[in-house]
Amino acid sequence: MSSPKIWTHKGTFLLAAVGSAVGLGNLWRFPYLTGENGGGAFILIYALTIAVVGIPILIAESLLGRASRKSPIMGMKYLTKSHGTSSNWQIIGWMGAAAAFIILSFYSVIAGWAIHYTGLMFSGSLSGASSETIGAAFGDLLASPGLLLLYHTLFILASGAIVGMGIHKGIESGLRFMMPALFFILLIVLAYGIIAGDAVAAMKFLFTFNLSDLSLEGWLQAMGQSFFTLSLGMGAIMAYGAYMSSEASLTRTAISIAVVDTVIALLAGIAIFALVFGSGMEAGQGPGLMFVTLPIAFADLPGGILLGGIFFILVIGAALTSAISLVEPVAAFLVEKYGLSRPTAVGIMIAGCWLLGLVTVFSFNIWSEGTITHTLFNRSPFDVLEFVTNILMPLGGLLIALFAGWALSRDEVIREMATNDQWFKVWQFLVRFIAPTAVAFVFLRTIPQVEGYLIPAVGSVLIIGAFTAGRSFMVNNKAN
Ligand code: PHE
């Protein structure tokens, strides 16, 4: 085999991982979840779970990528053999690929909405529009399968084009151009939010908290968000980690990714809430925050239509740099396993995701509430897909933590991490006990039939206990 592919620069993995991490999760999901969960209290828990669960798993996932230098599926196969562990762990690679496939299928549809809004803003059709008109515009978009399909197709083709050009000419060059541009646009939108909106109210909402707001429910949502926003458990980080320079520090890089991702989510939150509060609206609007509330604010404020257009370009760009990280793991697998050319492999991946994306497209119109498909599952097919990924993500993260913490041979992990003994011990403690227990708890809690918190709490301790005790079954005797 030829020598492994590596990013051109030592810092590219950081750039690529930040590109993957910063996306709809930061600009769309984080602000509306914060809005729904009482602001500062939610952010506090979110930051805490990023630190004790997110960062350790981020280190573990990039470690798996770099130690194998292969796509997630082939990489897990390689690691289980070379570390003499049970081959059952290979499920991590397959689950990641499945989750990436499903997420891309709906991520592309939602990113497509931002294409529509860029057009709406720049065409001036929203200028001076009433809030009813703007609310109706969102409804009209969702009611049109043709439009949704058009944007979905455009977006997924753009993602495929970048990945199809290869990791250097496509992904690396694309990111080197897009990431600074996106950051620049964010600063413009932030400056506008501070000037035109009510930044003081926004900061107050985001950074002061009431201890009584610290509900367990909010804690659970914060944890789910910390996985989604750091792109964990889906093979994206593992795939990019496979190209990571051996000299870059895993620990430092993971901390940087998490800090940059969080800072960007906060800056976006300040900009968005400054505009929303400045127009006298409420924070807790749910998923419509970005596509209804924010456009109303833009239409209401001086120069808002132009800035609104620029803002939605930011959303498209940030979504694009995330989408390519979902194409890469599966495409790289098809190249490695079947010797396909990269464009062919990418073509297969995006054709499949495009097809599955139809499910999401139709969920908002011809399969919406009241139709047979909806009744069948008692929720929209899109919600079913989202539900499946909400299970695959934490489960993938849990398994990655356990695999890296317990199954891999300790000496090699120490060598790969190249950190001092104390840090290694802290990390090992977090991935062995804290992260798995926390994730197992959330995971059990999200099963609809499980009520309350006692069963998940006991269950998570039992699961982790079983893993700890049963380690010898999962690990071959020669590794320890
Ligand atoms: N982290 C991305 C976001 O916040 C979403 C994503 C998840 C991207 C998983 C890649 C893999 O929007």
Residues whose N, C-alpha, C, O or C-beta is under 5 A from the ligand:
A	BS01	LIG	S20 A21 V22 G23 L24 G25 N26 F228 T229 L230 S231 M234 A236 S322 S325 L326
